[in-house]
Amino acid sequence: MEVIGTLKAKFDTQKVSDRFQKREFVLTTEANTPYPQHVSFQVTQDKCNLLDQFSEGEELKIQFNLRGREWNGPQGIKYFNTLEAWRIERVQSGGSNQQSQQSSNSGSSMNSSSAPVFTGNSSDNDDLPF
């Protein structure tokens, strides 16, 4: 999947265990609407350093996988979702509008009035059964 937005915040890397680390960041989509969306993503392991080259306020294109898990705790079963980014790129100021127009004109019947652009590629190697 893919989304374009503005980097609102990036946080320090958290070392969860000796073998696992993660870093979270927030991307703002629909910024020009009355209800901007602030979406939290994470990068893991060696990808934590990807965020170092970007500054807050930059427009970025994020490619990510949607992950979900079940947790059976004392209060019962709970479900958690994670948006795990695997590629982060700057949006070129000249190519941004052209890419948005191509994405919204690619057979989608949704209104393209500044809605975020989520696309799934057949080359995405995710493990969802559908």
C-alpha positions in Angstrom: 0.0 0.0 0.0 1.0 3.6 -0.5 0.1 7.0 0.9 1.4 10.5 0.4 1.4 13.1 3.2 3.5 15.5 5.3 5.9 14.3 8.0 4.4 15.7 11.2 6.6 14.0 13.8 9.3 11.4 14.1 10.3 9.8 17.4 13.5 8.2 18.7 14.3 4.5 18.1 13.0 2.2 20.8 15.0 -0.9 21.6 12.3 -3.5 22.5 14.8 -6.4 23.0 18.3 -7.3 22.2 17.1 -8.4 18.7 14.3 -6.0 17.9 14.1 -2.2 17.6 11.4 0.1 16.2 10.8 3.8 15.4 7.5 5.5 15.0 6.5 8.5 13.0 3.4 10.4 12.1 2.2 11.4 8.6 -0.5 14.0 8.0 -2.9 13.3 5.2 -5.9 15.4 4.0 -4.1 18.5 5.4 -6.2 20.9 3.3 -9.5 19.6 4.7 -11.4 20.5 7.9 -10.4 17.1 9.4 -6.7 16.3 8.7 -5.7 12.8 9.4 -2.6 12.1 11.5 -1.6 8.5 10.8 1.0 6.7 12.9 3.5 4.4 11.1 6.5 2.4 12.3 9.8 1.2 10.8 11.7 -1.7 12.3 15.2 -3.1 12.6 17.7 -1.7 10.0 15.0 0.6 8.5 14.9 2.8 11.7 17.7 5.0 10.2 15.6 5.7 7.1 13.9 8.6 8.9 17.2 10.4 9.7 17.3 11.9 6.2 13.8 13.5 6.4 12.7 16.7 8.3 9.3 17.4 9.8 7.2 19.3 7.2 8.5 17.5 4.2 6.0 15.8 1.8 6.7 12.1 1.7 5.5 9.0 -0.1 5.3 6.0 2.2 5.0 2.4 1.1 3.8 0.1 3.9 2.3 -3.2 4.9 -0.8 -3.5 7.1 -0.2 -5.8 10.0 -2.6 -7.1 12.6 -2.3 -9.3 15.7 -4.4 -10.8 18.4 -3.6 -10.5 22.1 -5.2 -12.6 24.7 -5.0 -10.7 28.0 -6.7 -10.6 31.4 -9.6 -8.5 30.1 -10.1 -10.8 27.1 -8.9 -10.8 23.5 -7.8 -7.5 21.9 -6.7 -6.8 18.3 -4.0 -4.4 17.3 -3.0 -3.0 13.9 0.3 -1.7 12.7 1.3 0.2 9.6 4.8 -1.0 8.9 6.6 1.3 6.5 9.3 -0.3 4.2 10.0 2.5 1.8 10.1 6.3 2.4 10.7 8.7 -0.4 10.5 12.5 -0.8 7.7 13.6 -3.1 9.1 15.7 -6.0 7.5 19.1 -6.0 6.9 19.0 -9.7 5.8 15.4 -9.9 3.4 15.4 -6.9 0.3 16.7 -8.7 0.9 14.5 -11.7 1.2 11.4 -9.6 -1.9 12.2 -7.6 -3.9 12.8 -10.8 -2.7 9.5 -12.2 -3.6 7.6 -9.0 -7.1 9.2 -8.8 -7.8 8.6 -12.5 -6.8 5.0 -12.5 -10.3 3.6 -12.6 -11.4 4.8 -9.2 -14.9 6.1 -8.8 -14.2 7.9 -5.6 -14.2 11.6 -5.3 -10.6 12.8 -5.6 -11.0 16.0 -3.5 -7.8 15.6 -1.5 -8.5 12.1 -0.2 -5.4 10.2 0.6 -4.1 7.9 -2.1 -3.8 4.3 -0.9 -2.7 1.8 -3.6 -1.8 -1.8 -3.4 0.6 -3.3 -5.9 0.7 -6.9 -7.0 4.4 -6.8 -6.3 3.7 -6.1 -2.5 4.8 -9.2 -0.7 2.3 -9.2 2.1 0.8 -12.2 3.8 -2.9 -11.3 3.8 -5.0 -14.1 2.3 -7.2 -11.8 0.2 
